[in-house]
Amino acid sequence: MKAKVLLLIILAFFLSSSLTTPTYFSELGKFVILVHDVSPAYISQIERLASIINEYGLQEKTYLFVIPNHGGGMPIEKDKRFMDLLENLSSWGYHIELHGYTHVGREFKCSREEALSKIELGIKIVKAEYFIPPRYAISAGAREVVLANNLTVIERFYLYSPEGMVYPILNREYTWRISKILYTYQFSRAASAYKNTKGTFFLSLHPTVVDNPEGVKFLHEFFKIVREDLG
């Protein structure tokens, strides 16, 4: 049984390792936080997550990927508390970006026409520079539409620029349903990857990380390493 667990860990590490050298983006620097699923559904979690990020002075390193109409029934422009929160976070240095439109299913695994409709709705509400497709699922045609609207597309392994360039990236999420059993392994992986990469390190998070004690522990310990490294 122990041998099987060890094999699974080794396999997971291999599959999560990029076979290409991650790109360093001078405009982003060594470290970036990508917060997915920013919507009124998680407003209390976003507030708590922001307080941790603020504690380590990482506001300007944080990109909040907003869902303009979560589930098709949560238009952010009609939620004053949420819009006020975004305005405050922006004034503190956070970047407000776009994460699909409704986040229902694999919504950008779609036709060019459907993608254009959703992007036009999204950019009317969120003035963004970056776009992450929900679940990282996007068709080639939809990607072309997003890029044509001058949005940089961040996917799991690559970043696509409106200028037509494709860059390999190191983009990882270590805190999704993190448990006590796997905490040491996940934290060690993250710390090692951050220390050893020569490219920009993208740390993906979801707001619900703050609902998990192990997730909160990870944030404090990892952000401390980053803060000491960045000075």
N, C-alpha and C positions, 0 to 999 in steps of 0.2 A: 504493500500500500504506500509506504514512504517513497519507494522508488518511483511509483506512478506519479505521486505529487511532485517530486523533484523533476521528473520528465516534463510535466505540464508547465512548471515554472520556467524551465529552460526554453521550452517551445514558445511560451508567451513572450519571453524576453527576445527571442530571435525574431518572432513575427512583428514585434513592436519596434525593432531596430531598423532604421532606414539604411538601405544599401547604397544611398548616394549621400554626398556631403551636404548637410543643411546650409542654406544661404544665410549670410549675415546681411541685414538691412541696416544701413547706417542711420536712416531716418527713424528706425524703431529702436535701435540699440540692442543690447545683449538679451534683454528680458521683456516679455510682453504677457499680460494677463488677458485672456479672452473669456468673457462671461457670457455664456449662452442663455437663452430663454428668459431674457429680461422683459417682464410683462407685469401687469397688475395682479396676476395670479400669485406672484411671489414677492409682493412689495415688502413685506416684513423681513423676508430672508435677504432681499437686496439691501435693505437698510443695515441689517446686521453684518452682512458681508462687507459693505462699504466701510463700516466702522473698523473692521479688522485691517482692511487695505489702507485706510487713513492712518492707522496706528504706525504703520511702517513707511508711510510717505510714498506709497506706490500709485497714487491717483493718476498721475500722468502716464503711467505704464499700463493703465487698465482701459480696455475697450469693451463697452457694454453693447451686446448685440440684442437689439430690441425687436420684439414681435409686434407689429403694428395693430393686429386684430386677432389676438390669441384665440384659437378655436373657432374663429368666425363670429364670435359674440362678445368680444372684449376690446372694442376700439379705444386705443389709448387716448385719443384726442378728447374723449368724453369723460375721462377720469382725471379730475383736477389734482387729486393727491399724487397720482403717478406722474403727471406732467410736471408738477412742481418739484417732485423728487429728481426727475431727469434734469430739470433746469439747474437745481442746486448742485447735482453731481457734475454737470458740465462746467459750472463756475469754479468747481474745485479742481478741475483738470482732467476729469474723466472724458473719454471719447464716446460719443453716441453713434452707434452703427446699426446696420440692418440685418435681421435674421429671419429671412422669409417674409411672409405676409400673415398667414393664419397658423402656420406650423402644423397643419393637419396632414398626417401621413407624410409621404415623400412628395410634397407639393411642387417642388421644382424639377421633379423627374417628369417633365411635361413638354408640351409643344412650345414653339417659339411664341405663338400668339397668346397662349395662356400665361406664359412667363412675362411677356410684355405688359399684360393687363395688371398682373400682381405687382410688378416692379413700379409701374407708373403710380399705382395706389400707394405703395410703400414710400416712395421718395417724396410724395406730397406731404407726408407726415414726418418722416425721419430724414434729415439732411445728412446723408452718410458718405463716407469714402470707402468703407469696407463692407463686404457682404459674406455671410456664412450661410450656405443653404441648410435648411433643417435636415438633421441626420446625415449631413454631408452628401445628400443625394441630389444630383443635378444632371440633366441631360445636356448633351453637347450644344443643342440649339438654345436651351435656356441659359447656359453659361455665356454664349455669344451675346444674348440679349442683355444680360446683366453687365457684361464688359462694355457693351455699346453705350450703356448709360453711365459710363465713367466710374464704375464701381470696381474695386479690386476684390477678387473672389478668393477667400481662404477656404481650402478644403483640408482633409485629414493629412495628406502628405505633400500637397503642392499649393503654391500661391500663384494665381493668374492675374497679370496686370492688364489694364485697358490698352496698353501699348503693344500687347501681343506676346509678352514674355511669360515663361513658365519657370517657376523656381521651386526646387525641393525645399521643404521646411521640416523642422522638428516641432511637431504639434502633438502634445500628449495631455491626457486627463488621468490623473492618478487617484482621484478622490471619489469617483463614481461608486457609491455603495461600499466604500472602504470599511473594512472590519478590523477588529483587534488582531485577528489571526494573521491577516495579510499586511497590517500596518507597517511593520519593520521592513518587509520586502518592498512594498510600494514606495515608502519614503527613501529607502536606500537607492532604488532605481532612479527616482526623481533627482535626488541630490547628485548622484553620479552623472546622470545625463546633463544636468545643468553645468556641473564642473567641467566636464570633458568636451562639450560641444563647442565648435568654433563658429557656429552660426547663431542666429537669433533663436532664443528658446521661447516657444509659445506654450504657456500653461493654460489649458482649457479648464473652466470651472462651470458648474451649474449652481444657481442660487441655493438649492437645497443642501449644499455641502455644509451649511451652518446648522442644519438640523441633526447632524451626525457628530457626536463628540470626537470621534477619531478624525473626521474631516476638519473640524476646528483646530484640533491639535496639529494636524498636518500643515494647515495654513500658517499658524504661528511659527512652527519650527522651520518651514521652508522659506517663509518671507524673511525670517531673521537671517538665514544664510544669504539670501539675495541682497538684503539691505547692507549687510557687512561687505559683500562683494562689490556692490555698486558705489559704496561710500556715502 
